[in-house]
């Protein structure tokens, strides 16, 4: 393939070896779940020269009811593991929750309900549809690119809590701009 694009609401690396969570590496001899296989396959494709790009949910917003900031950091570990493997990663717009789940590989598009979590892939009842069409792929590539433009490129060491602190400081100057939702 020439390119792979992934937009995921939830993607969680599954490990029973906590030390490797710090290293952001797949541990030698570690049991490989379906989620971990997807992670490894994307890194391997990128290493073969396939243009792999991933957007993950990374929500930072201020709760309208309490005024407190909420950070959804479920995907941070997966993002750092991809980044450590050389795959470019973005968080979607930090102020809007992305619920989409899609994968585009050349002219093949998969959209559906499946999060990339152990529960969804190995225990849940999920549904997705695969469409082979250059026209459909182009439509979803445009959607992907739009989400990427609205998002934040992930860099080594970046945390969503760090982004929250930055946003808090910016919004102290103009509180009406703070993203609010319950």
JOGI-V573199 format. One record per residue. RES is the residue in three letters. PSI is psi in radians with two decimals (none if undefined). OMEGA is omega in radians with two decimals (999 if undefined). Layout:
BEGIN
RES_PSI_OMEGA, RES_PSI_OMEGA
END
This chain:
BEGIN
UNK_2.80_3.12, UNK_-0.67_-3.12, UNK_2.69_3.03, UNK_2.27_3.06, UNK_2.35_3.14, UNK_2.28_3.02, UNK_2.06_-3.01, UNK_2.34_3.04, UNK_-0.83_-3.12, UNK_2.27_3.07, UNK_1.90_-3.06, UNK_2.11_3.04, UNK_2.40_-3.10, UNK_2.06_-3.13, UNK_2.53_3.00, UNK_0.11_-3.07, UNK_1.53_-2.98, UNK_-0.52_3.13, UNK_-0.53_-3.10, UNK_-0.27_3.06, UNK_-0.61_3.12, UNK_-0.67_-3.07, UNK_-0.30_-3.12, UNK_0.63_3.13, UNK_2.66_3.02, UNK_2.15_-3.08, UNK_2.38_3.08, UNK_2.28_3.13, UNK_-0.07_-3.13, UNK_2.43_3.09, UNK_2.35_-3.10, UNK_2.03_3.06, UNK_3.04_3.09, UNK_-0.65_3.12, UNK_-0.79_-3.12, UNK_-0.57_3.08, UNK_-0.73_3.08, UNK_-0.77_3.11, UNK_-0.89_-3.12, UNK_-0.75_-3.12, UNK_-0.65_3.11, UNK_-0.73_3.11, UNK_-0.77_3.12, UNK_-0.73_3.12, UNK_-0.76_3.12, UNK_-0.74_3.13, UNK_-0.44_3.08, UNK_-0.08_3.12, UNK_0.04_3.06, UNK_2.41_3.13, UNK_1.64_-3.11, UNK_2.30_3.06, UNK_2.47_-3.07, UNK_2.38_2.99, UNK_2.25_3.11, UNK_2.68_3.05, UNK_2.34_3.07, UNK_1.40_-2.98, UNK_2.31_3.03, UNK_2.04_-3.11, UNK_2.83_3.12, UNK_2.24_3.13, UNK_2.21_-3.14, UNK_-0.64_-3.04, UNK_-0.61_-3.04, UNK_-0.32_-3.07, UNK_0.00_3.14, UNK_2.66_3.14, UNK_2.43_3.09, UNK_2.34_3.12, UNK_2.18_3.06, UNK_1.81_-3.04, UNK_0.37_-3.09, UNK_-0.54_-3.01, UNK_0.02_-3.06, UNK_-0.81_-3.09, UNK_-0.79_3.13, UNK_-0.74_3.13, UNK_-0.78_-3.11, UNK_-0.59_3.09, UNK_-0.74_3.07, UNK_-0.83_-3.13, UNK_-0.73_3.11, UNK_-0.48_3.10, UNK_0.03_3.09, UNK_0.03_-3.11, UNK_2.18_3.09, UNK_2.40_-3.06, UNK_2.49_3.01, UNK_2.63_2.85, UNK_2.47_3.09, UNK_-3.10_3.08, UNK_2.17_-3.07, UNK_-0.29_-3.07, UNK_-0.02_-3.14, UNK_2.27_3.11, UNK_2.22_3.05, UNK_2.20_-3.13, UNK_0.03_-3.07, UNK_2.61_3.03, UNK_1.95_-3.11, UNK_2.68_3.06, UNK_2.34_3.08, UNK_2.14_3.07, UNK_1.84_-3.09, UNK_-2.04_-3.13, UNK_0.33_3.13, UNK_2.19_-3.12, UNK_2.30_3.06, UNK_2.13_3.06, UNK_2.56_-3.14, UNK_-2.78_-3.05, UNK_-0.04_-2.93, UNK_1.99_2.93, UNK_2.77_3.09, UNK_1.21_3.09, UNK_2.78_3.12, UNK_-0.80_-3.13, UNK_-0.77_-3.09, UNK_-0.79_-3.05, UNK_-0.56_-3.01, UNK_-0.24_-3.09, UNK_-0.34_-3.01, UNK_2.97_3.01, UNK_1.80_-3.08, UNK_2.85_3.11, UNK_2.38_3.07, UNK_2.77_3.10, UNK_2.45_3.11, UNK_2.23_-3.09, UNK_2.18_3.07, UNK_1.79_-3.12, UNK_2.16_3.09, UNK_-0.64_-3.14, UNK_-0.79_3.12, UNK_-0.75_3.11, UNK_-0.74_3.12, UNK_-0.74_3.11, UNK_-0.84_-3.11, UNK_-0.50_3.03, UNK_-0.69_3.08, UNK_-0.74_3.10, UNK_-0.78_3.12, UNK_-0.85_-3.12, UNK_-0.63_3.09, UNK_-0.77_3.11, UNK_-0.67_3.14, UNK_-0.75_3.12, UNK_-0.62_3.14, UNK_-0.25_-3.00, UNK_-2.91_-3.10, UNK_2.16_3.11, UNK_2.29_-3.12, UNK_2.35_3.09, UNK_2.74_-3.13, UNK_2.38_3.11, UNK_-0.13_-3.13, UNK_2.39_3.01, UNK_2.66_3.09, UNK_-0.53_3.05, UNK_-0.66_3.07, UNK_-0.70_3.08, UNK_-0.64_3.10, UNK_-0.80_-3.14, UNK_-0.77_3.12, UNK_-0.78_3.14, UNK_-0.71_3.13, UNK_-0.78_-3.13, UNK_-0.74_3.12, UNK_-0.70_-3.07, UNK_-0.24_3.03, UNK_-0.61_-3.14, UNK_-0.57_-3.11, UNK_1.44_-3.03, UNK_-0.44_-3.12, UNK_-0.29_-3.13, UNK_-0.23_-3.07, UNK_2.30_3.11, UNK_2.13_-3.08, UNK_2.38_3.09, UNK_2.68_3.03, UNK_none_999
END
